[in-house]
Amino acid sequence: MKYLLIMRHAKSSWSNSFMGDHDRPLNKRGKKDAPRMGQLLKHEELTPDLIISSTANRAMTTAEAAALACDYEEEIKYTRQFYHADPETYLMVLNGLPDSIERVMVVGHNPGMEELVALLTDVDTRFTTANIAHVQLPIAQWRELNETVVGELLDLWRPKELD
């Protein structure tokens, strides 16, 4: 079995209308929620073996805050491919992972995050900012992951539910 943590970036700021979408930072709520979700992963003993994030500022900041809070000690990998990626792009990147990695967390954007959860679990859900889906995949090797694999949605955590 392999495990996938799918995290949408935390709430971002729209206060600067001249700033490009890729550069938008987290807002106050986002800065609060990202580490809380990392603390949840630590509490659940789900610190990932690898974190891969979009290069968008809001996604990188989310990944870094969550990583710090869950005691993730490895280097975070950043890829521009995850910036507004579709589910197939996530699968392509995951297919290239070494099999020594059991649990990976991807940090990205909607609608791709929501669509990835639906594709891999057959569960349609609203995936709001800083949500984390925990998916168990019935595969032994990452290269086996494709559009026909149906995993089990073990958990879906939302920051608002932690209050």
N, C-alpha and C positions, 0 to 999 in steps of 0.2 A: 504494500500500500504506500501511496504517496499522499502528501497533504498540501493543500494550497490555501493560503490566507489571501483573500482578495480585499484590498482596502482602497476606498475612494479617498482622495485628498480631503483634508479638513476644509472648513468654510474659509473662503477667500474674500479679499477686500475688493470692492469696486469703487473706492473713494477717488482714485486718480483716473479720470477718463482719458488721459493722454498715454497711459501705460499700456503696453501691448499685453495681450492675453497671456502669453508665455511667461511674462515677468510679474504677474500679479502676486502679491504676498498674501499670507493668511491674515484674517481679521482677528479681533480679540477672542471671539468664540473659537475660531480655528486653532489659535495658539493654546487655548485651554484644552480643547478636545483631543488633539493629536497625542500629547503625552498621556492623557487619561486612557486612551485606547492601548497605548503601549504598556501601561501599568496593568491593564486587564489581561493582556497576553502573558505578562510575567506571572500574574496571579493564577492564570489557567495553565501555567507551565507549557506555553506554546511559543516560546521564543524561536523564531525561524532560524534555519541554517543559512539562509540567504535572503536578502531583501533586494528587489529590483524595482526601481522607480522611474517614472517619467522625469524628463529634465525640466519640466515646468517648475518655476520657483515654488508654487504652492504645494506641489507633490513632493519635491525634494525636502522642503521644510517639514512636511508631514512625516515623511519617512525617517528623517533624522530625529525628530522629537519622539516618535514611537520607538525607534531603535534604542535611543538612550534610555527611555523609561522601561524597556523590557530586557535591559542588559545584553543587547545584541553586541557582540564584540568584533564581528567581521566588517569588512569594507562593504558599503552599500554600492551596488552597481546601478549606474544611471544610463538610460537609453532614450534617445529622442523618439525611437519607434513607439514608445508607450504614450506619447503625447497625442491624445484623441484617437487612440488605437481601437481597431475593431477586435472582436474575440479571436479571429484567425491570427492576428499579429501576436497576441499574447501566447497562443498555442505554439506558434513558430519559435518564439524565444524560449519557451519552456521546453520544447523538444530538444533543444541543444544543451540542456543542463546535465551535469554529471550525475550518475545514479547514486553517488554517495550522499547527495542532498535528499533528505527525506521530507523536509517542510520548507516551502518557499513562500515569501510574501511578495505580492506585486502591488504597487501603489500607482494609481492612475486616475482616469477621468470617466465620467459618464458621457455618452451612453454606454461606452465599452465595458465598464465594470459591471453594470446591471445586466448587459447582454451576456457577458462571460459567465456570471452566476447562473443565469437562465439556461445557457447552452450546456453547462457542465452538470446541472442538477435537475433540470426540468422543472424548476421552481421559479415562477415569475414573482419578483418582489421589487418594491421601490427601494432604491439604493441611494440614500441621502449622504451628505458629506460626513466623512470620517467613519462610515460604516465599515465593519469587517465581517466578511463571510468566511467561515471555516469549512472547507470542502475536503472530504475523504475521497480519494480517487482509486479505483480498483485496477491499478497498474503497478508493475514492479520497476519499470524503467520509464523515464520521462519521454523517450522517443515514441512510446506507445500512446501518448496522449493525442487525441484527435477529436473531431466534431461528433463522433459516435459514442465516445466514452461518457457514461452517465455515472457521476459520483453522487455521494450523499452529502447534503447540506447538514453538517453537524451542529452549527451554531450561526446565528446572525446577530451581531451586536451593534447597537446604535448608542451614540454618546448620551442622547436624551434619556435612555433607559437606565443609565448609571447614576442619574441624579437622585 
